[in-house]
Amino acid sequence: MILRRLPRRFGYGAIVALVNLAVVLAALVAVPAMAKPVRIVALGDSLTAGYGLAQADAFPVRLEAALRADGIDAVVVNAGVSGDTSAGGLRRLDWALAPGPDGPADALIVELGANDGLRGLDPKATEANLDSILARARERGLRVLLTGMLAPPNLGRDYGAQFDAIYPRLAAKHGVLLYPFFLDGVAAIPSLNQADGIHPDAAGVAVIVGRMLPAVKRLLAAPR
């Protein structure tokens, strides 16, 4: 037996201690390292921030809950600021992507441009801002989901054509995933919007999350 071959200077207590140490080391090797949750930053305006809603009903919170319900360990950071334009989103991008307690961002959802359209800002400026956001995100190695927006119809057909083309063009240029319209299934439906007719209510957010969830899953499955 192995124990009989140990030198006499090893007492019974020392042998027991060595055996216990071996058991502990084997257990540590057998237990896999705990993976950190995937960290998604949602950069946007009031539609992301949750304007007029309880915090629990904001888009990032509901998206995180939906991902976790599907077995995906995710943290969705709410980097939405009500009233923000694409220029404002660009200015605070580095702040939004700063590492948190759970580490650096793994993915970015970009929801910006609605206020640009409401204010009738030059579509070329909006595109330039979003272009810079996507370029800087890709330089960081982030997986990106760009969510599109449609121009208000009262600004005319020409403006609408220029504005609406921004998102598919940029998604193709940067090779990022595109969700064509953030408010798909919710826009212009009174029962899914607040009294202002612009911001989704809690039921509207649930529709947005449900429709966007497959795209977010594809985002997380994509290589960095």
N, C-alpha and C positions, 0 to 999 in steps of 0.2 A: 504493500500500500504506500501511497505517496507520503502520508503523514509520517511513516516509520523512517523514511529516508531523510527527513529534515535533521539538521544538526541538533545535538543535544542542547545547545544553548537556547534554542527556541522553546519556551515554556508553553504550557497549554493555553494560557491567556493570550499570548502572542499569536498562536495559531488561530484561535477563534477570531481575533481581531483581523487577521489577514483574510480569513474566509468571509467575514462580514463586509470588508472593504471590496472584495471581489464581487460580491452579490450586488452591492450598491453601484459599482461601476458598470456592471452588466445591465442593471436596470436603467441607468442613465443613457447608455448606448441604445437600448431598445426603445426609448421614448423619443419620437421625432420632435424636432424643434417646432415651436408654436409659430405658425405663419401670421404675420401681421395682417390686419384687414386692408383691403384695397381702398385707397383714398381717392375719392372723386371730388373735384372742385367744380361747383356750378357757378359760373361767372355770368351774371345777368343783371336785369333791371327789376322793376316791381313784380314782374311775372315770376321771377325766381325768388325774390325776397319774401313774397307772400303778403303783398299789400292788402289790407283789409281783412286778413284772416288771423285766426289763432295760430301761434307758432307751430303747433302740432299739425296743422293743415297746409303748411308751406310746401312747395314742390320738392325741395331737397329732403325734407323730413319724410314725406310720403314715398319718395323714390327709395330712400334708404330702407324704409320698412318693407317695401315691395321686394327689394333685392334680398333682404334677410329672410323674408318669408319663402323665397325660392332657394334658400340655402347658400346664398352668396354673402360672405362676411365683408361688408362694405361700410364705409363711412362717407357720407355725402356732405360736403362743406357748403354752407349757404354763403356764397359770395355775391349775393344780389343786393343792389342798391336802388331803391325806388327813384325814378326820374333819370336814371343814368342813360347816357348815350354811348355809342360805340367809342367815342373819344374818351369818355370817362372810364370805360372799361379798360381801355388800353393804358391809361395813366396809372391805374391801380393793379395792373396785372401782376407785377412782381410781388406786391403785398399779398394778393390773393393766393399766389402760389408758394408763399413762404412755408417752410416745413412746420407742421403742427406737432402736438404731443405724440401722435401716431405716425410721425414720419413725413416724408415729402409726398407730394401728389403723384399719383399713378396715372390719372386720367383727368381730362378737362371737358366739361360741357359748356359750350359758348351759346348764350341766349342774349343777344344784343341786336339793336337796330330798330326796335319798335318805336322808341322815342325819337329816333332820327326821322322815321317816316311821319310820325304825328306832327313833328315840327317842320316837315318839308325840307329837311337838310339835303344838301347836294349828295346824290347817290355815290358820286365818285369819292367824296370824303369818307362816307360810310364804308365803302369798299376798301379804301386805303387803311382805315383803322382796323377793320376785321382782318385784312391781309397781314398786318403787322402782328396782331394777336396770334394768329395761326402760325406764322413763321417762328415767333419766339417760343410758342408752345412746342413746336416740333423740334426746335433746337435743344430743348430740354429733354427730348425723348418721350414726351407725353403722348398717350393715345387721346385723340380728340374727336368729339362729336359736335358738329356744328348744327344748330337748330335754326331753320329758316323763319323768315317773317315776310308778310305780304304788306304792300303799301296800302294806306287808306284809299278807298275808291274815289273820294272827293278831290284827290290831287291830280286826277286826270290819267288818261291812258298812257301817255308818253312817260310820265314820271313813274307810273306803276311798272311799266315794262323795264325801265332802267333799274329800278329798285329790286324788283322780284328776281332779276337775273343775277344779282350779286352772289347769292348763297350757293347755287349749283356751280357757278363759275369758280368760286374760291375753293369749294370742296374738291373739285377736279384738279385745280392747280396744286393744292397741298396734299392731295391723296388722303383726305380725312373722311370719316363717315358723315353723311348728311341726313338729318331728319327734316324733311322739306318745310313743314309749317308747325311751329311750336303749339299753336292753338287749334290744331286739327281736331275736328269733332266737337269743338267748344265755341269757337267764334260765332257770334250772331245768334246763339241759342240762349234766350233769356233765362231759362231754368238752370243754366250752368254758369251764369255770370252774376256778378254783383250788380247793384243798382246803376252803376255808371256804364254798364254794357261793354266794358273793356276788360276788366279784371275778372278772372274766373273765381267762382265761389268754391267751397270745399268739394262739392260734387264735381265741379269742373276740373279741379286739380286731380281728382281721382281718375277722371277720364284721360287727362293728359298723361298721367303716369302709366296707366294701363296700356295706352297706345304706344308710348315711347319705350316701354320696358324691353321689348325684343331688340330694339336698336342699341340700348344701353348694354344688354348682354353681349351683343356682337362686338361692341366697343371693348368690353373687358376681355373678350376672347382674342382680340386682335393682337399681333405682336407689337412691342414698343418700338 
